[in-house]
Amino acid sequence: MMADRPASPIEQLNRDCLCFSLDREALALALDAELGRPGLSAMVRERCPSVFAAQPVFVAASQMQRMAQVVQAVESVVALPAFREQALAGAPAIARVDPGGAQSVFFGYDFHLDQGRLGLIEINTNAGGAMLNAVLARAQRSCCAAMDAMVPTPADVAHFEQRLVDMFRREWRLAGHAHPLRSIAIVDEAPEQQYLYPEFLLFQRLFERHGLRAVIADPAALQWRDGVLRHGDLAVDLVYNRLTDFYLEQPASAVLREAYAQRGVVLTPHPQAHALVADKRHLALFSDAARLQALGVPETTRKILLDHVPHTELVNSADAERLWAVRRGLFFKPVAGFGSRAAYRGDKITKRVWDEILAGDYVAQAIVPAGERLIEGADKAQAMKFDLRAYAYGGEVQWMAARLYQGQTTNFRTPGGGFAPVYSTADASGRTLHHADGEHASYVFLLDEAGGVHAVPHALYVALARHEAAAPMLAGQTLRLADWYVRLKNGEPDRVVNETYGVVHVDARGRIESVLAPADAGWPTPAERQRMHALLFETAASAA
């Protein structure tokens, strides 16, 4: 990517919109009353203070659509008999146990998005955070009228929560059960000690509100008696599996393994799903044109995968010298890793770590940089990285979330970081929400005295004019304003239908103080017009 590539309007929002969207009082209410239980907000503040970010991440509608297409492309390949046979042949025996029709809940597709380039980094089969994001969505507030359409409504969140419950009930039906689902055990090792234990409590309350008995349990607390999996006196119909013992190999998982193998419980997500989707060796296949073609993957699907899955290859000693030489452009991950454990950027590894990688079971993936979001800091704006997580079930994206962090990989230790809502003009499935009049949108440019052209998202311009936001980098300047009214096609700019010009004065705090009529009807200059046209149409085309 060229260093002087113009920032897109969405990138401008991620850089310049420093408004807080999180209403902490509403967050506490959601945790303590609406979704959780009394005292849960205090538990979150004490145990995981950096799990909720205060500001949103903005994502273009076209990128939301792309992510939905990538999810569909991956799952269409996974459904191919040839792929399944190949993937399961080398997997542990339990991965070949028939899961009884269950598809597995909460696939998490993790993406990096940087300067219009979208890359699928990895896929998880027990992605955490969905209920935390439901809570976060309930606590959003619009910083200005222009953001109203992007902020999730209570109806949006209620619909998402209902879809989650419906998903578990569907897993039960797919496993061949005619009578209603009655009980769910949320299972993880030492659950009370897990960082995301508050989310387990949220899921328990969600299930209970929908008439299901729900318990949170360590796998060692389960019993297999008379063909029934039990937790105390409760007969467990379905296990919501949060274990990272993906193939149930640990002694504590023995009872659950037996119940699953005997078809005595519906386990979701299950070992077969992990073998088919989450094994990082599959990323090497998804980024290999010849192997995809050999499997019979259609050309359109191949193109989607090859455009969005960074080149990935298995690490082996025969390629050690070559990989070491190009390591700065690679990220090394264990094939069965999770939570960024034992994952390394190539430019950070030492010879000792390199020897461990060669001795282990790793893939090397071409680096796609994480996106960047500026957030309000104590004294000045603070740069954070972000990734995007698409929660998916049955090939359809249910919800989109971002994670803000600093460092090599995502974490929940960065002050100001954590889960962040995704604001877009499209929903999680990529469907366009709406525009101001359905077919058109306004695009604003500010032209400085040196001939520089700055694209300003219309929502940010409105917020600046209403003194609901500030742009300190513009403080004290007098700038020329161009407002282009543009016809949209498939949610993207198609043709300019009207142009309005003026002069704006920006006060010392970076807020628009006044807008005056232009003194020269010849604005913009031909060079400025060409630059504006490139910002509007070429940037949109590169993201399409």
Order of alpha helices (4+ residues) and beta strands (2+ residues): alpha-alpha-alpha-beta-alpha-alpha-beta-beta-alpha-alpha-beta-alpha-beta-beta-beta-beta-beta-alpha-beta-alpha-alpha-alpha-beta-alpha-beta-beta-alpha-beta-beta-beta-beta-beta-beta-beta-alpha-beta-beta-beta-alpha-alpha
